Structure formats: structure tokens, C-alpha cells
Amino acid sequence: MTTWLGLDAGHADPRAADSTALALHESLLFHAQVVCVHAVDDHHAMSFRLAEDPSENVVATLVERGYGVAVHHAARQRLAGPDDLTAGALRAALAHRDRVEGRALRFPGQRALRGRYGVSDILAFSAIEEVLPHGVQSVDARGDLQPRFHNGKLVLNV
């Protein structure tokens, strides 16, 4: 079972959204498998791929902190928090689910990518599915790679 959690706090600065997403991943949403930031209209929202729905306590805590919250699982979805932020939260969750847009800050295999790696190793041992431009042989991966969803794939542009 996979659940996508979208959060919107109206961050105008993408670095602030990055910082917030990573802080949430290190605390309240530590079990998220993929963490993304998305451009939503004139600001940035966040999304998290989870193995299960977040607890009621987690959702309540996020709403108390002022987030627009969208929990999307299969055909069910739940919106909570300020109305002006729930639409952005839902857009982020659906963009992540459909893999059409979003910059991944955390993804499977990322921690192992330290140093210079061949593209074939990156593709084999991480969630990255394509490296552009084609023909690149190796990538200097300092652990801060931020691939983006594009056309259903997690793509790293180097």
C-alpha cells in the first residue's frame, strides 16, 4: 500500500521548502521513502511517499502547524488544514503519485551515493531511472543529488 502526503505552507523560497521538507523527514515523517518539493503556482509545496497512511495524530500536528494537508491513497483522499493551502498540497501529492513533476530531496539508494559513480551503478542501485544527457559515463555524487520526476521517471540531469 502506498500513500502520498502533500503539504503546503505557501513557501515562496524553494530553499525554505527544502529545509522544511528535510526537517519533517528527520522528525515527524522519518518513514517517508521519497521526499519531494514541487512548484505550485507562485510558491512551493512538498510531498512524501509513505508505505501507509499517516496517523491521525500526525495529520493533526501538521494542521496545527499551519500546513494544508492532502493524504492520497488509491481512490481515497483526505484534505485538512487551511483551504487556501489544501489545493497546493493535493497538487503536490498527485504530481508525486503520477511522477510528472517534483524535485526529489530523498529517495531510495541516495545515501549510498558518495563519490564518483558510473551511470550504470546509479541506475542499478538507486531509484534514479535515467541520467541526462545521454552518454555521460560517470557522475560525481556527493550525496546531494536532486533528480526530478519527468514523464513518469526519476531523472538526474548532470
GIUR-V56628 format. One record per residue. SS is DSSP state (~ for helix, > for strand, _ for the rest). PSI is psi in radians with two decimals (none if undefined). Layout:
ss=SS psi=PSI
ss=SS psi=PSI
//
This chain:
ss=_ psi=2.28
ss=_ psi=2.41
ss=> psi=2.44
ss=> psi=2.23
ss=> psi=2.08
ss=> psi=2.43
ss=> psi=2.42
ss=> psi=2.17
ss=> psi=0.16
ss=> psi=0.50
ss=> psi=2.06
ss=_ psi=-0.56
ss=_ psi=2.14
ss=~ psi=-0.54
ss=~ psi=-0.63
ss=~ psi=-0.70
ss=~ psi=-0.73
ss=~ psi=-0.87
ss=~ psi=-0.79
ss=~ psi=-0.80
ss=~ psi=-0.76
ss=~ psi=-0.67
ss=~ psi=-0.72
ss=~ psi=-0.67
ss=~ psi=-0.58
ss=~ psi=-0.24
ss=_ psi=-1.53
ss=_ psi=-0.59
ss=_ psi=0.69
ss=_ psi=-0.38
ss=_ psi=0.02
ss=_ psi=2.38
ss=_ psi=-0.59
ss=> psi=2.38
ss=> psi=2.22
ss=> psi=2.75
ss=> psi=2.43
ss=> psi=2.50
ss=> psi=2.13
ss=> psi=1.88
ss=_ psi=-2.05
ss=_ psi=0.35
ss=> psi=-2.95
ss=> psi=2.39
ss=> psi=3.00
ss=> psi=2.73
ss=> psi=2.68
ss=> psi=2.26
ss=> psi=2.14
ss=> psi=2.69
ss=_ psi=-0.31
ss=_ psi=2.90
ss=_ psi=2.52
ss=_ psi=2.63
ss=_ psi=2.83
ss=~ psi=-0.64
ss=~ psi=-0.71
ss=~ psi=-0.83
ss=~ psi=-0.79
ss=~ psi=-0.72
ss=~ psi=-0.75
ss=~ psi=-0.74
ss=~ psi=-0.73
ss=~ psi=-0.55
ss=_ psi=-0.02
ss=_ psi=0.17
ss=_ psi=2.54
ss=> psi=2.32
ss=> psi=2.34
ss=> psi=2.11
ss=> psi=2.08
ss=> psi=2.17
ss=> psi=2.10
ss=_ psi=-2.09
ss=_ psi=0.00
ss=> psi=2.51
ss=> psi=2.64
ss=> psi=2.33
ss=> psi=2.48
ss=> psi=2.71
ss=_ psi=-2.94
ss=_ psi=2.28
ss=~ psi=-0.65
ss=~ psi=-0.17
ss=~ psi=-0.29
ss=~ psi=-0.56
ss=~ psi=-0.75
ss=~ psi=-0.66
ss=~ psi=-0.74
ss=~ psi=-0.73
ss=~ psi=-0.72
ss=~ psi=-0.78
ss=~ psi=-0.76
ss=~ psi=-0.63
ss=~ psi=-0.67
ss=~ psi=-0.83
ss=~ psi=-0.80
ss=~ psi=-0.11
ss=_ psi=0.72
ss=_ psi=-0.38
ss=_ psi=2.60
ss=_ psi=2.49
ss=> psi=2.11
ss=> psi=2.10
ss=> psi=-0.55
ss=> psi=2.39
ss=_ psi=2.75
ss=_ psi=2.35
ss=_ psi=-0.15
ss=~ psi=-0.76
ss=~ psi=-0.50
ss=~ psi=-0.25
ss=_ psi=1.52
ss=_ psi=2.10
ss=> psi=-2.79
ss=> psi=2.26
ss=> psi=2.57
ss=> psi=2.59
ss=~ psi=-0.68
ss=~ psi=-0.63
ss=~ psi=-0.72
ss=~ psi=-0.76
ss=~ psi=-0.60
ss=~ psi=-0.59
ss=~ psi=0.14
ss=_ psi=3.06
ss=_ psi=-0.12
ss=_ psi=2.29
ss=_ psi=-0.25
ss=> psi=2.49
ss=> psi=2.24
ss=> psi=2.60
ss=_ psi=2.67
ss=_ psi=2.53
ss=_ psi=-0.27
ss=_ psi=2.34
ss=_ psi=-0.59
ss=> psi=2.84
ss=> psi=2.36
ss=> psi=1.77
ss=> psi=1.83
ss=_ psi=0.25
ss=_ psi=-0.01
ss=_ psi=0.46
ss=_ psi=2.41
ss=_ psi=1.36
ss=_ psi=2.85
ss=> psi=2.59
ss=> psi=2.33
ss=> psi=2.18
ss=_ psi=0.73
ss=_ psi=0.05
ss=> psi=2.71
ss=> psi=1.94
ss=> psi=2.30
ss=> psi=2.12
ss=> psi=2.17
ss=_ psi=none
//
